[in-house]
Amino acid sequence: MNVVPPPQTIRPSLDRLSQIFELRREFISELKVTIPNAMPDKIDPTSKEGQQYLRDLALHGVEEMFEALQHLKNWKSHRQTDVGSNFNRDEFLEEIVDAYNYFFALMINLGVTEDEFFEAFLKKHDIIIDRLKTGY
C-alpha cells in the first residue's frame, strides 16, 4: 500500500522562492538517502561526469515541458475542428511543475542560491525590457 505523505506546509518565515529551493534541497537529500546511486555524491561542473549529469537534469526538464505541450491540442492553424474544451489545465500545470523541479535541482546542484537566481533573473529582466524599448 502506498502511503501519500502529507502536503508540505507553507513556511511564513520564508518567501516562496526560498521555500521552493528549500523543498528541492530536501528532496535531493532524501533521494540520496533513499536511492544512494540515483545521483553522484559530488557534482563537479568542470568534469565530464558532472557536465553529463547536469545536462541530463536539464534534458529531463525539457522532456517534462514537452509532456506539458502534449496537453495543448488546439494550436494547429490548419486544424478545422476546435478541440480547446479538452484542455486539462491541472495536468498541464503538473507537467510544468515537474519541469521546474528539474530546473531547480539543476541550479541547486550548481550551487546557485535563491538570491543569486533572483539577481540573475532581475538582470536578465532589465535586458529584455531594454530590448523591447529599443526595438531589438
CNS distance restraints for C-alpha pairs under 8 A (distance, minus, plus):
assign (resid  10 and name CA) (resid  19 and name CA) 7.94 0.50 0.50
assign (resid  11 and name CA) (resid  15 and name CA) 7.99 0.50 0.50
assign (resid  11 and name CA) (resid  19 and name CA) 7.21 0.50 0.50
assign (resid  14 and name CA) (resid  18 and name CA) 5.91 0.50 0.50
assign (resid  14 and name CA) (resid  19 and name CA) 6.03 0.50 0.50
assign (resid  15 and name CA) (resid  19 and name CA) 6.27 0.50 0.50
assign (resid  16 and name CA) (resid  20 and name CA) 6.22 0.50 0.50
assign (resid  17 and name CA) (resid  21 and name CA) 6.37 0.50 0.50
assign (resid  17 and name CA) (resid 114 and name CA) 6.75 0.50 0.50
assign (resid  18 and name CA) (resid  22 and name CA) 6.04 0.50 0.50
assign (resid  18 and name CA) (resid 114 and name CA) 6.00 0.50 0.50
assign (resid  19 and name CA) (resid  23 and name CA) 6.02 0.50 0.50
assign (resid  20 and name CA) (resid  24 and name CA) 6.21 0.50 0.50
assign (resid  21 and name CA) (resid  25 and name CA) 6.15 0.50 0.50
assign (resid  21 and name CA) (resid 104 and name CA) 6.91 0.50 0.50
assign (resid  21 and name CA) (resid 108 and name CA) 7.55 0.50 0.50
assign (resid  21 and name CA) (resid 113 and name CA) 7.92 0.50 0.50
assign (resid  21 and name CA) (resid 114 and name CA) 6.77 0.50 0.50
assign (resid  22 and name CA) (resid  26 and name CA) 6.15 0.50 0.50
assign (resid  23 and name CA) (resid  27 and name CA) 6.16 0.50 0.50
assign (resid  24 and name CA) (resid  28 and name CA) 6.14 0.50 0.50
assign (resid  24 and name CA) (resid 101 and name CA) 7.06 0.50 0.50
assign (resid  24 and name CA) (resid 104 and name CA) 6.91 0.50 0.50
assign (resid  24 and name CA) (resid 105 and name CA) 6.34 0.50 0.50
assign (resid  24 and name CA) (resid 108 and name CA) 7.91 0.50 0.50
assign (resid  25 and name CA) (resid  29 and name CA) 6.18 0.50 0.50
assign (resid  25 and name CA) (resid 105 and name CA) 7.66 0.50 0.50
assign (resid  25 and name CA) (resid 108 and name CA) 7.15 0.50 0.50
assign (resid  26 and name CA) (resid  30 and name CA) 6.12 0.50 0.50
assign (resid  27 and name CA) (resid  31 and name CA) 5.95 0.50 0.50
assign (resid  28 and name CA) (resid  32 and name CA) 6.26 0.50 0.50
assign (resid  28 and name CA) (resid 105 and name CA) 7.62 0.50 0.50
assign (resid  29 and name CA) (resid  33 and name CA) 6.52 0.50 0.50
assign (resid  30 and name CA) (resid  34 and name CA) 5.94 0.50 0.50
assign (resid  31 and name CA) (resid  35 and name CA) 5.52 0.50 0.50
assign (resid  31 and name CA) (resid  36 and name CA) 7.12 0.50 0.50
assign (resid  31 and name CA) (resid  38 and name CA) 7.09 0.50 0.50
assign (resid  32 and name CA) (resid  36 and name CA) 4.76 0.50 0.50
assign (resid  32 and name CA) (resid  37 and name CA) 7.30 0.50 0.50
assign (resid  32 and name CA) (resid  38 and name CA) 6.76 0.50 0.50
assign (resid  32 and name CA) (resid  39 and name CA) 7.04 0.50 0.50
assign (resid  43 and name CA) (resid  49 and name CA) 7.88 0.50 0.50
assign (resid  43 and name CA) (resid  50 and name CA) 4.99 0.50 0.50
assign (resid  43 and name CA) (resid  53 and name CA) 7.82 0.50 0.50
assign (resid  43 and name CA) (resid 109 and name CA) 6.78 0.50 0.50
assign (resid  43 and name CA) (resid 110 and name CA) 7.69 0.50 0.50
assign (resid  44 and name CA) (resid  49 and name CA) 7.70 0.50 0.50
assign (resid  44 and name CA) (resid  50 and name CA) 4.87 0.50 0.50
assign (resid  44 and name CA) (resid  51 and name CA) 7.53 0.50 0.50
assign (resid  45 and name CA) (resid  50 and name CA) 4.86 0.50 0.50
assign (resid  45 and name CA) (resid  51 and name CA) 5.32 0.50 0.50
assign (resid  45 and name CA) (resid  54 and name CA) 7.57 0.50 0.50
assign (resid  45 and name CA) (resid 110 and name CA) 7.06 0.50 0.50
assign (resid  46 and name CA) (resid  50 and name CA) 6.72 0.50 0.50
assign (resid  46 and name CA) (resid  51 and name CA) 6.79 0.50 0.50
assign (resid  47 and name CA) (resid  51 and name CA) 6.13 0.50 0.50
assign (resid  48 and name CA) (resid  52 and name CA) 6.10 0.50 0.50
assign (resid  49 and name CA) (resid  53 and name CA) 6.20 0.50 0.50
assign (resid  50 and name CA) (resid  54 and name CA) 6.19 0.50 0.50
assign (resid  51 and name CA) (resid  55 and name CA) 5.90 0.50 0.50
assign (resid  52 and name CA) (resid  56 and name CA) 6.13 0.50 0.50
assign (resid  53 and name CA) (resid  57 and name CA) 6.33 0.50 0.50
assign (resid  54 and name CA) (resid  58 and name CA) 6.30 0.50 0.50
assign (resid  54 and name CA) (resid 106 and name CA) 6.20 0.50 0.50
assign (resid  54 and name CA) (resid 109 and name CA) 7.82 0.50 0.50
assign (resid  55 and name CA) (resid  59 and name CA) 6.12 0.50 0.50
assign (resid  56 and name CA) (resid  60 and name CA) 6.06 0.50 0.50
assign (resid  57 and name CA) (resid  61 and name CA) 6.41 0.50 0.50
assign (resid  57 and name CA) (resid 102 and name CA) 5.85 0.50 0.50
assign (resid  57 and name CA) (resid 103 and name CA) 7.18 0.50 0.50
assign (resid  57 and name CA) (resid 105 and name CA) 7.50 0.50 0.50
assign (resid  57 and name CA) (resid 106 and name CA) 6.01 0.50 0.50
assign (resid  58 and name CA) (resid  62 and name CA) 6.36 0.50 0.50
assign (resid  58 and name CA) (resid 102 and name CA) 6.64 0.50 0.50
assign (resid  58 and name CA) (resid 103 and name CA) 6.25 0.50 0.50
assign (resid  58 and name CA) (resid 106 and name CA) 6.68 0.50 0.50
assign (resid  59 and name CA) (resid  63 and name CA) 6.06 0.50 0.50
assign (resid  60 and name CA) (resid  64 and name CA) 6.28 0.50 0.50
assign (resid  60 and name CA) (resid  99 and name CA) 7.26 0.50 0.50
assign (resid  60 and name CA) (resid 102 and name CA) 6.59 0.50 0.50
assign (resid  61 and name CA) (resid  65 and name CA) 6.41 0.50 0.50
assign (resid  61 and name CA) (resid  98 and name CA) 7.11 0.50 0.50
assign (resid  61 and name CA) (resid  99 and name CA) 4.12 0.50 0.50
assign (resid  61 and name CA) (resid 100 and name CA) 6.71 0.50 0.50
assign (resid  61 and name CA) (resid 101 and name CA) 7.54 0.50 0.50
assign (resid  61 and name CA) (resid 102 and name CA) 5.02 0.50 0.50
assign (resid  61 and name CA) (resid 103 and name CA) 6.02 0.50 0.50
assign (resid  62 and name CA) (resid  66 and name CA) 6.32 0.50 0.50
assign (resid  62 and name CA) (resid  99 and name CA) 6.59 0.50 0.50
assign (resid  63 and name CA) (resid  67 and name CA) 6.29 0.50 0.50
assign (resid  63 and name CA) (resid  99 and name CA) 7.58 0.50 0.50
assign (resid  64 and name CA) (resid  68 and name CA) 6.30 0.50 0.50
assign (resid  64 and name CA) (resid  95 and name CA) 5.68 0.50 0.50
assign (resid  64 and name CA) (resid  96 and name CA) 6.75 0.50 0.50
assign (resid  64 and name CA) (resid  98 and name CA) 6.11 0.50 0.50
assign (resid  64 and name CA) (resid  99 and name CA) 4.92 0.50 0.50
assign (resid  65 and name CA) (resid  69 and name CA) 6.25 0.50 0.50
assign (resid  65 and name CA) (resid  95 and name CA) 6.50 0.50 0.50
assign (resid  65 and name CA) (resid  96 and name CA) 5.98 0.50 0.50
assign (resid  65 and name CA) (resid  99 and name CA) 5.84 0.50 0.50
assign (resid  66 and name CA) (resid  70 and name CA) 6.45 0.50 0.50
assign (resid  67 and name CA) (resid  71 and name CA) 7.36 0.50 0.50
assign (resid  67 and name CA) (resid  95 and name CA) 6.34 0.50 0.50
assign (resid  68 and name CA) (resid  72 and name CA) 7.55 0.50 0.50
assign (resid  68 and name CA) (resid  91 and name CA) 7.64 0.50 0.50
assign (resid  68 and name CA) (resid  92 and name CA) 5.01 0.50 0.50
assign (resid  68 and name CA) (resid  93 and name CA) 7.42 0.50 0.50
assign (resid  68 and name CA) (resid  94 and name CA) 7.92 0.50 0.50
assign (resid  68 and name CA) (resid  95 and name CA) 4.99 0.50 0.50
assign (resid  68 and name CA) (resid  96 and name CA) 6.16 0.50 0.50
assign (resid  69 and name CA) (resid  92 and name CA) 7.60 0.50 0.50
assign (resid  71 and name CA) (resid  87 and name CA) 6.36 0.50 0.50
assign (resid  71 and name CA) (resid  88 and name CA) 6.89 0.50 0.50
assign (resid  71 and name CA) (resid  91 and name CA) 7.65 0.50 0.50
assign (resid  71 and name CA) (resid  92 and name CA) 6.04 0.50 0.50
assign (resid  72 and name CA) (resid  87 and name CA) 6.67 0.50 0.50
assign (resid  73 and name CA) (resid  83 and name CA) 6.49 0.50 0.50
assign (resid  73 and name CA) (resid  84 and name CA) 6.98 0.50 0.50
assign (resid  73 and name CA) (resid  86 and name CA) 7.98 0.50 0.50
assign (resid  73 and name CA) (resid  87 and name CA) 7.43 0.50 0.50
assign (resid  74 and name CA) (resid  79 and name CA) 7.81 0.50 0.50
assign (resid  74 and name CA) (resid  82 and name CA) 6.40 0.50 0.50
assign (resid  74 and name CA) (resid  83 and name CA) 5.45 0.50 0.50
assign (resid  74 and name CA) (resid  84 and name CA) 5.43 0.50 0.50
assign (resid  83 and name CA) (resid  87 and name CA) 7.79 0.50 0.50
assign (resid  88 and name CA) (resid  92 and name CA) 6.25 0.50 0.50
assign (resid  89 and name CA) (resid  93 and name CA) 6.03 0.50 0.50
assign (resid  90 and name CA) (resid  94 and name CA) 6.11 0.50 0.50
assign (resid  91 and name CA) (resid  95 and name CA) 6.41 0.50 0.50
assign (resid  92 and name CA) (resid  96 and name CA) 6.49 0.50 0.50
assign (resid  93 and name CA) (resid  97 and name CA) 6.17 0.50 0.50
assign (resid  94 and name CA) (resid  98 and name CA) 6.26 0.50 0.50
assign (resid  95 and name CA) (resid  99 and name CA) 6.31 0.50 0.50
assign (resid  96 and name CA) (resid 100 and name CA) 6.25 0.50 0.50
assign (resid  97 and name CA) (resid 101 and name CA) 6.11 0.50 0.50
assign (resid  98 and name CA) (resid 102 and name CA) 6.64 0.50 0.50
assign (resid  99 and name CA) (resid 103 and name CA) 6.35 0.50 0.50
assign (resid 100 and name CA) (resid 104 and name CA) 5.92 0.50 0.50
assign (resid 101 and name CA) (resid 105 and name CA) 6.08 0.50 0.50
assign (resid 102 and name CA) (resid 106 and name CA) 6.08 0.50 0.50
assign (resid 103 and name CA) (resid 107 and name CA) 6.41 0.50 0.50
assign (resid 104 and name CA) (resid 108 and name CA) 6.13 0.50 0.50
assign (resid 105 and name CA) (resid 109 and name CA) 5.99 0.50 0.50
assign (resid 106 and name CA) (resid 110 and name CA) 6.32 0.50 0.50
assign (resid 107 and name CA) (resid 111 and name CA) 6.30 0.50 0.50
assign (resid 107 and name CA) (resid 112 and name CA) 5.15 0.50 0.50
assign (resid 107 and name CA) (resid 113 and name CA) 7.75 0.50 0.50
assign (resid 108 and name CA) (resid 112 and name CA) 5.44 0.50 0.50
assign (resid 108 and name CA) (resid 113 and name CA) 7.02 0.50 0.50
assign (resid 112 and name CA) (resid 116 and name CA) 6.10 0.50 0.50
assign (resid 112 and name CA) (resid 117 and name CA) 6.48 0.50 0.50
assign (resid 113 and name CA) (resid 117 and name CA) 6.11 0.50 0.50
assign (resid 114 and name CA) (resid 118 and name CA) 6.08 0.50 0.50
assign (resid 115 and name CA) (resid 119 and name CA) 6.04 0.50 0.50
assign (resid 116 and name CA) (resid 120 and name CA) 6.14 0.50 0.50
assign (resid 117 and name CA) (resid 121 and name CA) 6.01 0.50 0.50
assign (resid 118 and name CA) (resid 122 and name CA) 6.15 0.50 0.50
assign (resid 119 and name CA) (resid 123 and name CA) 6.14 0.50 0.50
assign (resid 120 and name CA) (resid 124 and name CA) 6.16 0.50 0.50
assign (resid 121 and name CA) (resid 125 and name CA) 5.99 0.50 0.50
assign (resid 122 and name CA) (resid 126 and name CA) 6.21 0.50 0.50
assign (resid 123 and name CA) (resid 127 and name CA) 6.47 0.50 0.50
assign (resid 124 and name CA) (resid 128 and name CA) 6.29 0.50 0.50
assign (resid 125 and name CA) (resid 129 and name CA) 6.10 0.50 0.50
assign (resid 126 and name CA) (resid 130 and name CA) 6.08 0.50 0.50
assign (resid 127 and name CA) (resid 131 and name CA) 6.22 0.50 0.50
assign (resid 128 and name CA) (resid 132 and name CA) 6.24 0.50 0.50
assign (resid 129 and name CA) (resid 133 and name CA) 6.34 0.50 0.50
assign (resid 130 and name CA) (resid 134 and name CA) 6.08 0.50 0.50
assign (resid 131 and name CA) (resid 135 and name CA) 5.96 0.50 0.50
assign (resid 131 and name CA) (resid 136 and name CA) 4.75 0.50 0.50
assign (resid 132 and name CA) (resid 136 and name CA) 6.26 0.50 0.50
